């Protein structure tokens, strides 16, 4: 039987559905997709891709820390964008938060995201 330990922190938005902020299983941590919600107000931050992406990385960082790691322990990211034309901007912001070797990554354009967000990012971390 595999071990499955939930990760929870008040420093990131509470789950808005039946899921955990992250699940730790062995040395792997699976971080649920984060949208740009302020963890205190549970409201979306600013309308622009820059503000929203920065908030998403803050949220991911908080969940990673609660699991005993940091963004630098992330081995895989999946980025969901409502407009793939924002790809270069998201790349630039990502470069502020990660160092080489960068995590593996996929970026996917989607028709909509929860609460009207324009970016969501999920991650897998190895501790």
Secondary structure, 3 states (H helix, E strand, C coil): CCCCEEECCCCCCCCCCCCCCEEEECCEEEEEEEECECCCCCCECCCCHHHHHHHHHHHHHHHHHHCCCCHHHEEEEEEEECCHHHHHHHHHHHHHHCCCCCCEEEEEECCCCHHHCCEEEEEEEEC
